Amino acid sequence: MTRRLHLNAFLMENGHHEASWRLPESDPHAGTDVAHWKRMARIAERGKLDSLFLADSPVLWGDIGRRPSGALEPTVLLTALAGATDHIGLIATASTTYNEPYNLARRFASLDHISGGRAGWNIVTTAGLDAAQNFNRTHLPSHRDRYDRAAEFVDVSLRLWDSWADDAVLADKAAGVWGDDDRLYPPAHIGPHFRVAGALNLPRSPQGHPLLVQAGSSENGRGFAARYAEAVFTAQQTLADAQAFYVDLKRRAGAAGRDPDTVKILPGIVPAIAATEREALALEEELDRLIKPEYAKRQLAEQLRVSPDALDLDRELPDGLPDEDEIEGAKSRYTLIVTLARRERLTVRQLIGRLGGGRGHRTFAGTPEQVADAIQHWFDNGAADGFNIMPPVLPRGLADFVDHVVPILQHRGLFRTGYEGTTLRDHYGLTRPANRNAAPVPA
């Protein structure tokens, strides 16, 4: 079969550029307007995209003076979007650090039932002391401890999703028997982090279990992705870095006993699209001018673990920054930011502009043809199985991508012209996982 791109729409309230809410066209209250989200979901589905994705965190993000803050709980919002769409996948972020397997497994199984098999879980561990303090903790769990907990969390969730046989529901009206207790498989799990006794209180969902997505690129994150992830959201700035990540993760998946082709790697790209390259660059420049550097500098200082006074807007990053090993938060994103600044000798002001568009993801300004060329170049050269599309302005940026870039990719035979299945796993070319408790099929 011809290899085809996988395209996911990563949606934020007004767009990924932090100043997008200041444009005259933007609604600064869009984040809590379900009609706004439904409109974007329908645009993405019009483009036959594989899925849409909502980020989330169990803490208020940063300074609310900087950009629209606060977010609807993503599995609740995606439930509303499931009723407004028919085909597109629905991926929500949820933390393994501040949830429990039973509740979270039930929420995602419910979303999978409601959507007819379109649910995906972006599995994250949560960094930051401010989040820990919201959950009865006085210190941040270490990076390794968070990933150890995450691994046990996913293992237990998988057992919960498999705790009903596919044929456990008999619905035998004549005999008066609705279900077969002998076809339930309670996890009876006792581990370092969790004790989970009973079966899930919900039958096995259409996909068996939701698509598993992961977004960490640290050493621990890569090991976790190789073991569990079916789609990997990642951030690289250069083709060489993306190729190295792609090769490394596929190798790790093979070493973990998995088929590397079943792990789809999707770097993020923030495309500013216009009819001409000059107009696209003008949009990018307009957005960068609207950034308030006093807010952005404080957040950058927090990411770099330095005082804001140590950052001069018109100088490069100071020497003596911590090594990645000293960072207990988002290790891979820290390294990406420092490497970008050092490699291109950016001033703090320039770095703020680059991060304002995509927080370390690749930004690109150009015509639809140029955006399609950039996507195809990485796809054809061993750097990606597809892309996490991150429009800088919404809904305009998503509509421009769907209406002008997608047709070019379709014409080149790189992307579907229609949905060929009904579930998110179908879109990603993945089979429905067998229940681990089912009897093996005789040879």
Secondary structure, DSSP 8 states (H G I E B T S, - for coil): -----EEEEEE-SS-SSTTGGGSTT--TTGGG-HHHHHHHHHHHHHTT-SEEEE---SS--S-TTTS------HHHHHHHHHTT-SS-EEEEEEESSSS-HHHHHHHHHHHHHHHTS-EEEEEE----HHHHGGGT-SS---HHHHHHHHHHHHHHHHHHHTSB-TT-EEEETTTTEEE-GGGB----EE-SS-EE-S--SS--BTTBS-EEEE---SHHHHHHHHHH-SEEEE--SSHHHHHHHHHHHHHHHHHTTS-GGGSEEEEEEEEEE-SSHHHHHHHHHHHHHT--HHHHHHHHHHHHTS-GGG--TTSB--S----GGG--S-HHHHHHHHHHHHHHT-BHHHHHHHHHHHTTSEEEEE-HHHHHHHHHHHHHTTS-SEEEE--SSTTHHHHHIIIIIHHHHHHTTSS-SS---SSHHHHTT------TTS-----
